[in-house]
């Protein structure tokens, strides 16, 4: 699915309408909807890279609480570097 294809236009219109209609509901549910929609988008392009995208999401989601609780700049910087290193390692696999 390319950004300039008709199928992407349909996909985007459906996702946008569903998100816009349900946005006033629970935000966590709609964040998950957008995440799953992005997984579908990337899987449509090439399903073999879906594991990489899921791994990257899991790493990011697991490290966000640490970033928000650490008040020391040095520790936040180390956590960001750890996330970057994990993501680069996943590209090498």
N, C-alpha and C positions, 0 to 999 in steps of 0.2 A: 504494500500500500504506500503510494507516494503522496506527498503533500499536494501535488498538482493533479491528482487523479479524481475521477468522479466518485469512486468508492470512498475516498477519504472525505469528500464533501458530505456524503450521506452519513458516514460514521461520525464526523464532527457535529453535524446537525442533530443527530439522535442523542449523542452524549451531552451536547450543550443544552438541548431542551429538557432532557431528564434531570440534569443537574440544576437547571434554572427552576424547574417546577418543584423539585424536592429540596432546594437549598434551605428553606425555612425549617425543615425537619432537623433531625439529629445530624450534626456536622461530622461526627466520626464515621457515620455510615456513608456519607457522600465522599469523604476523603478516601475511604476504601473503594468506593465505586470508581473514582478517578484513577486510583492505583491499578485496579483490575482492568479498566479501559486502556490504560497505557500498556499493560502487559499484553492485552489482546492486539493492540496496534503493533507492538514490536514482534509478537509471534506471527502476525500476518506477513510481516516483511521476511523474517527468517526465524523459524522456531528454535533453531539450534542456539541462538544467542539469548533465548529467554531465561535460561539458568543464570547467565551472567547478570542480567538485569535484576532478577529476583535476589541474587546474592548481594548485589550492590544496594538494593533497597533494604534488605535485612541488616546489613552492616550500618547503613545510615540511621535506620530507625532504632537500632540498639544503642547507638552512641549518642543520640540527641539528649537523652536524660542526663548523661554525664556532662555534656557541654552546658546544659542549663543550670546544673547545680554547682559546678566548680566556679568559684569567684576569682580564683587566681589565674591571671593571664597565661602564665607559663604552662599550667596544667591544661588549659583549654587548647593552647597551641600544640601540645604533645598529643592530645586526643585527636585533633584535626589531622596531624601528621600520621597518626596510627590508622585513621580511616583511609587516607590517601594511599598509604602503603598496602593495606589490605585490598583495596580496589585495584592497585597496580599488579599485585600478586595474582589476583583473580584473572587478569588479562593474560598473564604468562602461562596459565594452566591450559 
